[in-house]
Amino acid sequence: MSDQTWTIESICEALGSPALSQRFLGEINRAPAHELLTVFAKWRTIAAGVAGAAERGRELAAAEEATGETPGDWVDMTDRVQAEAAAARSRGAA
């Protein structure tokens, strides 16, 4: 989507979430005239990132379906996450 001409509608579609789209529309609608381009550019960047991540996710899912494995180097963080969760619980975090 990065090569396309971005519009308010295409940004909303690329965000892929009604909540994000509403947040964008709220910001663009409340922005003073002299800030419109800045707000638009900020959300265009966010939308391009979301669209890119979604495309990478689809590619990874297709590769996993074809080969049974997700391509790339993956680090198993299970032990670290479990240790951090245990430490948080010991401090009284929910």
Buried (B, 14 or more C-beta within 10 A) or exposed (E): BEEEEBEBEBBBEBBEEEEBBEBBBEBBEEBEEEEEEEBBEBBBEBBBEBBEEEEEEEEEEEBEEEEEEEEEEEEEEEEEEEEEEEEEEEEEEE
